[in-house]
Amino acid sequence: MISERVLRAGSVLPDDANAALLVGRVWSEASAGPCTVMVAGGRVLDLTSIAATMSALLEMENLTDLLRSASGLSDLGSLDDFLSGEKGTVLAPIDLQAVKAAGVTFADSMLERVIEEQAKGDPLRAQAIRGKLAPVLGDSLRGLVAGSEQAAKVKALLQDMGLWSQYLEVGIGPDAEIFTKSQPMSSVGCGALVGIHPISQWNNPEPEVVLALRSDGTIVGATLGNDVNLRDVEGRSALLLGKAKDNNASCSIGPFIRLFDDAFTMEELRHVRVALRVTGDDGFEMTGESPMEAISRSPENLASQLMNRNHQYPDGAALFLGTMFAPVKDRRGAGLGFTHEVGDRVEISTSKLGRLVNWVERSDACPEWTFGVSALIRNLAGRGLLEKA
């Protein structure tokens, strides 16, 4: 089983990797700690001499020019060496940044959130409620621009029908839902285990595009993320969002941040299609694809609602843009919909950002998170890198 979980560089890098500026983090056994890196030609090049944290690296002016002209960088090994564990591990490509997420930004997942709320977290009730609400809400919500005059008219109509919901309020109203997904340094990377809280019997992956933001709000690049979610917990009460979202190993980001440049722009990001594939040891398989064009708010709008004069993030932020996936394919029985099983392989991919792969385990069986901000500071100080942080 362990050998089957070894990834290869060609399976996780973007299709045009040779033209991509890819930055991230690895744990290097040789360096005895985390390193900021650039991946080029399948090699992992050490950037700690330039900036020892990803937060500091992304703050640098003219970063793309700096990286393209960089020379003499230490070669830590091949990406395959880190994916196999031979020379270390691939970490989430962020460190000190706040990890935030926008919820209910796609019509399909918006509908499923309303169903969760109506079902009170009970998957047995979801199918009947879906059949009742989908014909009404599905047609009403598709193509709506959040906060628009048309959205306000739809809100009034649904209120008159008694169908209004807190999820619809943040989905098509003027204010986006922005919440804290996990803590700085707690995210796991490509190839790691992702955790499902053992109390949950109805849960799902949430494949998303993740923006990398500097402290001034500039969007400098993007990567992929899995906003692992407990549908039954959040369905019982929206006030349990923290418990549904923030658990050990419940946030996966990677494999690398692709910086915006002439070969990859925000305009291209708007048109990516994010694919999801879940395969289980029980023979179960589920696939789907999500077009970013279906999002109800632009990435720039969501970023501006996160970071502005009323709220600052001096170390930058990673922002999940939301998902249109709320899987409903039956797994444990008719009408029960989808839920994870231990051992599931989850692949989230798009040609421009690569492939984020993780395996599902109970959160209490995943490695404990022990390397936090204070540990990072001590590690960098011991390696003489603190001034580069």
N, C-alpha and C positions, 0 to 999 in steps of 0.2 A: 504493500500500500504506500509506503513512504516513497519508493522509487517512482510511483505513478504521479506523485505530487511535485516532482521536479520540473520546473518550467525552463524554457529556452528563450534566449533573447529574441529570436525571430517571431516568437508567438506573442510577445508583449509590446514590442516597439511599434510605432506608427508605420503605415505602409511606405511613407516617404521619409523614413528615419534619417537617411543621408542628407536630406535638406532641412531637417528639423533641429532647432536649438532646444535640447532637452536638459533640464537641470533637476536635481533631486538630492536624495540623501541615502547613504549606505552606512551600515555599521561595519567598520573595517577591523578585522582581527589584528592586522599588522599595525594599525594606528591606535588600537585599543580604545576605540570610541567612534562616535558618529562623524561623518565627513560630508560636507557639501560637495556635490560632484556634477560633472557634465558628462553625458554619454555621447560618444562620437565614434563611429566606425565599430560599434560593438564593444568599445573599451570604456572603462570607468575612470575618468580623469579627476584628480583631486583639486577642488577649488578652495580648500581651507586657507591657503596662503592669500587668497583674495578676500574671502569672507567666510567665517567659521560657522555662521548660522544662515539658514535659508532666509530668515527675516532680514538680516543685514545684506545678504546678496541681492535680494529683490529691491531693496531701497536704493541701490546704486544707479546713478545717472548713466545713460548710454550703455546699459548693460549688454545689449545684444552686440554692439560694436566691440565692447571690451572682450566678450567671450570669443567672438570670431577672430580677434587678433591675438588672443592669449597664446603664449608659447612657453615651453618648459614646464608644463603641468605634470605633476607626478602621476604615473599610470598605476592605478591600484589593482588592475587585472581586468579580465574580460567580464562583461555583464553576466555571462553564463556562470562564472566563478561565484558570483554573489547570489544568483538565483538558485544555485545548487547548494549553497551554504559552505562551499569550500574556503572562501576567503572572507565571508561575512554574510550579511543579509541586506536585502533591499528594504529601506524604511519608507514611511510616508514622506512625501517630498515637502513637508512643512515642519516647523518646529515651534517657534515662539508665537506664531500667529494665532489669533482667535479663530475658532472653528465654528462657523455660523451656518445656518441653513434657512432657505426660503421654503415655506410649505404651501401646498395647494396652488400650484402655478400652472397646472395643466387640467383641462376639462375632465378627462377620464379619471384621473386620480382624485379630482375634486368630488366627483360623483361617489367614488368609493368611500371617501371620508364621511360624506353625509350618510351613507349606508352603515358605516361603522357606528356612527353616532346613534342612528335609529335602532340598530341591532344591539346596542349596549354591550358591544364586545363579544356577542354570541354568534359564531359562524353559522350555526344552524338556522338562524333567522335571516341571514344576509341574502340568501337567494330569493326569498319571497319579496323582501323589500326592494332588491335590485330590479325585479320584474315590474314592480309598481312605479318606481321612481325613474328608471332609465329612460322610458319613452318621453317623459315630461322634461326632466332636467338635462338629459343628454342633448336633445335638439336645442334647448334654450341656451346652453352654455358654450357650445362649440363656436369658435371664431370670435367670441367676445373679447374686447380689449378691456382689461381691468381698469376700473376707475372712469370709464367713458360714460357719455350721456346714455348710450344704448344699454350699458351695463346697469345704470341706475333705473332704467325702465324695466329691465328684466327683474331686478331686485323687487321693485314695487309689485310686479305681476306675481312673483313667487310668494311674496308676503301675503298677498290677497288669497292665494291658494293654500296658505298654511304650510308652505314647504321651505320657508327660510331657515337657514342654519348658520351657526358661527363659522363653519367652513366655507360657506358661500360668501360670507361677509369678507373674509380675507382673500378669497379666490377671485372675486370680481369687484370688490369695493375699492376705495381709494388707497387703503393702507395694506401693505403686504404683511404676511406673517413672517417674521424673522426671529429665529430662536437659536439658542446655543446648542449645538449638536454634541460637542465634547470639549474637553479641556486641552489647552496647548500641551503638546508632547504625548498625548494619549492615543492619537490615531495610529492604526496599523497600516502596513504597506502591502504591495503586491506579493502574493505567495504566502501570506500569513493566514492564521485562523481568524474568523470573525465569530463573535459571540452572540448567542440567543439566550436571554434570561430564562432559567429553568421553569419559571412560573407560567411562561407563555405557551399556549397551544394553537395560536393563530398569529403568524408573523410572516414577514416577507422581506426580500431585498428591495432597495430603492436605488436603481441605477441613475446617476445624475452627472451632469457636467459641473465641475467645481472651478470657480474663478480664483485666481491668485491676485490679491490686491495689496498695493503698497499703503503706507500709512496716510498718504494724501488722497487716497481713493482711486488712484490710477490702476486700471486693470492691466496687468503686465503679461498675463498668460492664463492657461487653463489646463486642467487635468480631469481625471475621472474619479468618481466617488461612489461608495455604497453606504447610503444612509439607512442602515439596518433598523427595522421598525417592528414593534410589537403591536399588531392590530387590535388584539383583544384588550390590551392594557389601555391604549389610548381611547378605544371605543367605550370603555367603562366611564371615562371622564377625560375631557381635554386637559384637566388640571394634572393628570398623570403623564403629560407629555414628557417630562424629564425622565421618568422611569421607563417610558416606552422607547426613548431614543438614546439615552446616555448610560450605557452599561459597559462592562469590561469587553474590550475588543469589538465594540459595536459600530465603530467608525473606521472605514477603510478608504484610503486615498492613494491614487497613483495611476500607473507606475511612476511617471515623471511629469513635471510641469513643462508644457510646451510654451515657450515664450513667443509673444507676437513679434513678427518681423515681416519682411516682404513675402516670405513663403507661407505665412499663416497669419491671417488677420481676423479681427472681430467679425467682419462680414462673413468669412468662411465659417466661423464658429456658429453663426446663426443658422447655418444650413446643414450642420452635421446631423447624422442619424445615429442614435445610441442604441446598440443592440444588447439584449440580455439573453443569457443562456444558463439554465440551471439543470444540472444532471445529478441524479442521486444514486446511491449504492443499491436502491431498490428498483432501478431500471427506469425511474421516472425521468422525464425530460420536458422542459418548458422553454420556449423561445419567444422573443418578441422584439419589436423595434420601435423606437421613439424618435420622431422628428423634432428637433429643437424649434422648428418654425411654428409648432403648435403651442408654444409657451404664451401665456396670457400677459406677461409683462416682459419687457426687454431686459437683457442682462444689465445694461447700464442703469435702468430704473431700479432694479433690485439692489444693485451696488450702492446707489445713491440713498436708498432707504435704510441701508445698513450703516453707511459711513457718511457723516455730514457734520455740520456745525454743532448739532445737538448730541453727537456721539462719535468719539474718536477711538482709534485703535493704533496706538503708537508703534506696535510691532507688526502691523499689517493684519490681514485676515484672509482666510479661505472661506469662500461662500458657495455652498451647495445651491444649485438653481432650481431644485425641485424635480419631480419625476412624473411622467404620465402613466407609469406602470403601477397598477394595483392588481396583482395576479389573481385570477379567479378560477384557474383550471383545477378541477377536483383532484385531490390526492388521497386523502384518508377515507373517502367515501362520497357518495352522491350528495351534492348540495353543500359540502363542507369547504369547497374552495381550496386554495393553495395554502400550505404552510411548510416551513422548512423541516427537514430531518437532519440529524447529525450525519456528517459526511458529505453533504451536498457540495458540489463544486459550482461556484458562482462566477460567471464570466461577464464582464461589462466592457464593451468595446466600441470603438469608432475608428475609422481609418486614420484620422488625423491625430488622435491622442493615444492610440495603442489599445492594450487590453489589460484590464485590472482583474486578476484572478485570486479568489480566496476560497477557503473551505470552511464549512459551518461546523461549529462545536458549541456546546453550552458555555455560557460566559464564565461559569465557575470552573470550567475545565480548560479554558484558554490560559496562556501564561499571564500571570498577574502583571499589571502595569506598575513598575517600580522606578523607571528612569524618567524622572520629571525635570522641571526647570532647575531646581537646586542641584540635582545630579549632573545635569548638563554643564552648569557653571563650574562645578568642581572638576569635571572631566576636562573641560577646555583650559581651565587654569593649570591643571597638572601637565597639559601638553603645550603650555606656553602660547595658547591661542586666544586668551580672553580678550585681548585688545582688538581681535578681529571679529568679535561677536557683536 
